[in-house]
Amino acid sequence: MLQIFRALSAVLLLVTIALVSALITMRLAIHGAEVRVPDLLGRTVPQAVVELRAKGLQAGVDGHYYSAAQPAGVVLTQRPAPGTLVRESWRVRITVSLGPQKVAIPSVDGMNETMATITIRRTGLQVGTVAALSYAYAPENSVISQTPTGRATNVQGPRVSILTAQPAPPAENASVMPDLIGENFTQAALAIIHAGFKLAPLQNVPGTSAPIQPASQLPQTSPVTLMPPGTVIAQTPAAGSRILAGSTVQLTVQP
């Protein structure tokens, strides 16, 4: 009995070891080997690339920036930070120094977009973001603002972004249709004309002597109720609708 128990214990131990080994193998297969990111600050770009490759990592340049503290070609910042544990083949993002600013930022305010971009590139700088804004006080496509400003010093990078003027969209000449039901026809008509609308030929509710119109042909904006003669009992468009200036308004009145 003791021998059987020992045999079972040995089998269970072997199974446990096999499971642990399988889990470790699976983790390595999924995540790969992990390494710590080296400190690249102050290294030249070639030096940084060599250090990263030695650890199985890759380099990616996120941008170039002016720096009065670091000479040109030196790493200014890095992501992830030094000492961070990452997987092999991870790409470490770096920014590179251009050295102190030596190029004067040109003033392109007032230029059209084409001339402004040419001026920026001729100076040896890059065109950054080009955005447009509805602006009625400058010619279309002319520069109304730039970042950094002309002749600026201690700028961060060699990019100049510009904002250009675009025509303002035409204003929508629309109004809200008032509620005229229950108003005297004369007062309602004056309100319609003063609001810049047109008044359609008047419609009266059919009387007992007139042929009865089918319900489907009567205005559906309001039920016909008994009101004093000359009172508006229906309107088209309905109250609260947005209608353009010059639109026609149809009123139905109590005879």
DALINFEN-V762080 format. One record per residue. N is the residue number from 1. RES is the residue in one small letter. OMEGA is omega in radians with two decimals (* if undefined). BURIAL is b if it has 16 or more other C-alpha atoms within 10 Angstrom, else e. D_LAST is the distance of its C-alpha to the last C-alpha in Angstrom with 1 decimal. Layout:
# DALINFEN-V762080
N:RES:OMEGA:BURIAL:D_LAST / N:RES:OMEGA:BURIAL:D_LAST
This chain:
# DALINFEN-V762080
1:m:3.13:e:113.6 / 2:l:3.14:e:113.9 / 3:q:3.13:e:114.3 / 4:i:3.13:e:111.1 / 5:f:3.11:e:109.2 / 6:r:3.14:e:110.7 / 7:a:3.11:e:109.7 / 8:l:3.12:e:106.1 / 9:s:3.13:e:105.9 / 10:a:3.12:e:107.2 / 11:v:-3.14:e:104.6 / 12:l:3.11:e:101.8 / 13:l:3.13:e:103.0 / 14:l:3.12:e:103.1 / 15:v:3.13:e:99.5 / 16:t:3.12:e:98.3 / 17:i:-3.14:e:100.0 / 18:a:3.13:e:98.5 / 19:l:3.12:e:95.0 / 20:v:3.12:e:95.5 / 21:s:3.13:e:96.8 / 22:a:3.12:e:93.9 / 23:l:3.12:e:91.4 / 24:i:3.13:e:93.2 / 25:t:3.14:e:93.3 / 26:m:3.13:e:89.6 / 27:r:3.12:e:88.7 / 28:l:-3.13:e:90.9 / 29:a:-3.11:e:89.3 / 30:i:-3.02:e:85.8 / 31:h:-3.07:e:86.2 / 32:g:3.12:e:89.4 / 33:a:-3.14:e:91.9 / 34:e:-3.14:b:90.7 / 35:v:3.11:b:92.0 / 36:r:-3.12:b:91.5 / 37:v:3.12:b:90.0 / 38:p:3.09:b:92.6 / 39:d:-3.07:b:92.2 / 40:l:-3.07:b:91.4 / 41:l:-3.13:b:90.6 / 42:g:3.09:b:92.9 / 43:r:2.97:b:94.0 / 44:t:-3.12:b:93.7 / 45:v:3.10:b:91.4 / 46:p:3.12:e:94.4 / 47:q:3.14:e:96.0 / 48:a:-3.14:b:92.7 / 49:v:-3.14:b:92.4 / 50:v:-3.13:e:96.0 / 51:e:-3.13:b:95.6 / 52:l:-3.14:b:92.4 / 53:r:3.12:e:93.9 / 54:a:3.12:e:97.0 / 55:k:3.14:b:94.8 / 56:g:-3.13:b:92.8 / 57:l:3.14:b:89.8 / 58:q:3.13:b:87.8 / 59:a:3.04:b:86.6 / 60:g:-3.10:e:83.2 / 61:v:-3.12:e:82.6 / 62:d:3.14:e:79.2 / 63:g:3.11:e:79.6 / 64:h:-3.06:b:81.9 / 65:y:3.07:b:81.6 / 66:y:3.10:b:83.5 / 67:s:3.07:b:85.9 / 68:a:-3.08:e:88.3 / 69:a:-3.07:e:90.2 / 70:q:3.12:b:90.9 / 71:p:-3.13:b:92.3 / 72:a:3.08:b:90.6 / 73:g:-3.09:b:90.7 / 74:v:3.14:b:90.9 / 75:v:3.12:b:88.6 / 76:l:-3.11:b:86.3 / 77:t:3.09:b:84.3 / 78:q:3.05:b:84.3 / 79:r:-0.01:e:82.1 / 80:p:-3.13:b:83.2 / 81:a:3.10:b:85.3 / 82:p:3.11:e:89.1 / 83:g:3.13:e:90.4 / 84:t:3.13:e:87.3 / 85:l:-3.13:e:88.1 / 86:v:3.08:b:86.5 / 87:r:3.02:e:87.1 / 88:e:-3.11:b:89.3 / 89:s:3.10:b:87.6 / 90:w:3.13:b:85.1 / 91:r:3.11:b:83.8 / 92:v:-3.09:b:84.5 / 93:r:-3.12:b:82.2 / 94:i:2.96:b:83.8 / 95:t:-2.98:b:83.0 / 96:v:-3.14:b:85.5 / 97:s:2.98:b:86.6 / 98:l:-3.05:b:86.5 / 99:g:-3.14:b:88.7 / 100:p:3.11:b:87.8 / 101:q:3.13:b:85.0 / 102:k:-3.08:e:86.6 / 103:v:3.09:e:83.6 / 104:a:3.12:e:81.5 / 105:i:-3.13:b:77.7 / 106:p:3.06:b:76.2 / 107:s:-3.10:b:73.2 / 108:v:3.11:b:70.6 / 109:d:3.12:b:67.6 / 110:g:3.10:b:65.8 / 111:m:2.98:b:67.4 / 112:n:-3.00:b:65.3 / 113:e:-3.10:b:65.6 / 114:t:-3.13:e:68.2 / 115:m:3.14:e:70.5 / 116:a:-3.14:b:70.2 / 117:t:3.10:b:71.3 / 118:i:-3.13:e:74.2 / 119:t:-3.14:b:75.4 / 120:i:-3.11:b:75.3 / 121:r:3.11:e:77.3 / 122:r:3.12:e:79.8 / 123:t:-3.09:e:80.6 / 124:g:3.13:e:81.6 / 125:l:3.13:b:78.6 / 126:q:3.07:b:76.0 / 127:v:3.13:b:72.2 / 128:g:-3.13:b:70.5 / 129:t:3.04:e:66.8 / 130:v:-3.11:e:64.5 / 131:a:-3.13:e:61.0 / 132:a:-3.13:b:58.0 / 133:l:3.06:e:55.4 / 134:s:-3.03:e:52.2 / 135:y:-3.03:b:53.5 / 136:a:-3.02:e:52.2 / 137:y:3.10:e:55.2 / 138:a:3.13:e:57.9 / 139:p:3.14:b:58.3 / 140:e:3.11:b:57.4 / 141:n:3.06:b:60.2 / 142:s:-3.10:b:62.2 / 143:v:3.10:b:63.9 / 144:i:3.09:b:62.3 / 145:s:3.09:b:64.5 / 146:q:3.10:b:67.6 / 147:t:-0.06:b:69.6 / 148:p:-3.12:b:72.3 / 149:t:3.13:b:72.0 / 150:g:3.13:e:74.2 / 151:r:3.10:e:77.8 / 152:a:3.10:e:77.3 / 153:t:3.14:e:80.4 / 154:n:3.11:e:81.2 / 155:v:-3.04:b:78.5 / 156:q:-3.06:e:78.4 / 157:g:-3.06:b:78.3 / 158:p:-3.12:b:78.5 / 159:r:3.06:b:74.8 / 160:v:3.09:b:72.3 / 161:s:-3.09:b:68.6 / 162:i:3.08:b:66.1 / 163:l:-3.08:b:62.4 / 164:t:-3.12:b:60.7 / 165:a:3.05:b:57.5 / 166:q:-3.13:b:54.6 / 167:p:3.09:e:51.5 / 168:a:3.12:e:48.6 / 169:p:3.13:e:45.8 / 170:p:-3.13:e:42.7 / 171:a:3.12:e:40.2 / 172:e:-3.11:e:37.0 / 173:n:-3.08:e:34.2 / 174:a:3.12:e:31.6 / 175:s:3.09:e:29.1 / 176:v:-3.13:e:27.3 / 177:m:3.14:b:23.6 / 178:p:3.09:b:22.0 / 179:d:-3.07:b:19.6 / 180:l:-3.12:b:16.3 / 181:i:-3.10:b:14.3 / 182:g:3.12:b:13.2 / 183:e:2.99:e:13.6 / 184:n:-3.06:b:11.7 / 185:f:-3.11:b:10.7 / 186:t:3.12:e:13.5 / 187:q:3.14:e:16.0 / 188:a:3.14:b:15.3 / 189:a:3.10:b:15.8 / 190:l:3.12:e:19.0 / 191:a:3.14:e:20.3 / 192:i:-3.11:b:20.0 / 193:i:-3.14:e:21.9 / 194:h:3.12:e:24.4 / 195:a:3.11:e:25.2 / 196:g:3.11:e:26.2 / 197:f:3.07:b:23.5 / 198:k:-3.13:b:21.6 / 199:l:3.11:b:17.8 / 200:a:3.08:e:16.8 / 201:p:-3.04:e:14.4 / 202:l:3.03:e:10.8 / 203:q:3.07:e:9.2 / 204:n:3.04:b:5.8 / 205:v:-3.13:b:6.3 / 206:p:3.09:e:8.0 / 207:g:-3.10:e:7.6 / 208:t:-3.11:e:11.0 / 209:s:-3.11:e:12.0 / 210:a:3.09:e:11.6 / 211:p:-3.12:e:14.4 / 212:i:3.10:e:14.2 / 213:q:3.04:e:15.2 / 214:p:-3.12:e:18.1 / 215:a:-3.10:e:17.8 / 216:s:-3.12:e:20.1 / 217:q:3.11:e:17.7 / 218:l:3.09:e:14.9 / 219:p:-3.07:b:15.4 / 220:q:-3.06:e:18.1 / 221:t:-3.11:e:18.1 / 222:s:3.11:e:16.2 / 223:p:3.11:e:15.2 / 224:v:3.11:b:11.7 / 225:t:3.13:e:11.6 / 226:l:3.12:e:10.0 / 227:m:3.11:e:9.1 / 228:p:3.11:e:8.1 / 229:p:3.14:e:4.9 / 230:g:3.14:b:5.9 / 231:t:3.10:b:8.0 / 232:v:-3.13:b:9.7 / 233:i:3.09:b:10.2 / 234:a:3.14:b:12.6 / 235:q:3.05:b:15.1 / 236:t:0.08:b:18.1 / 237:p:-3.13:b:20.9 / 238:a:3.09:b:20.8 / 239:a:-3.14:e:21.7 / 240:g:3.12:e:25.5 / 241:s:3.04:e:26.1 / 242:r:-3.13:e:28.6 / 243:i:-3.12:b:27.5 / 244:l:3.07:e:29.5 / 245:a:-3.12:e:28.8 / 246:g:3.12:e:27.1 / 247:s:-3.12:e:25.1 / 248:t:3.14:b:21.6 / 249:v:3.13:b:18.7 / 250:q:3.10:b:15.5 / 251:l:3.01:b:12.3 / 252:t:-3.06:b:9.3 / 253:v:3.08:b:6.2 / 254:q:-3.12:b:3.9 / 255:p:*:e:0.0
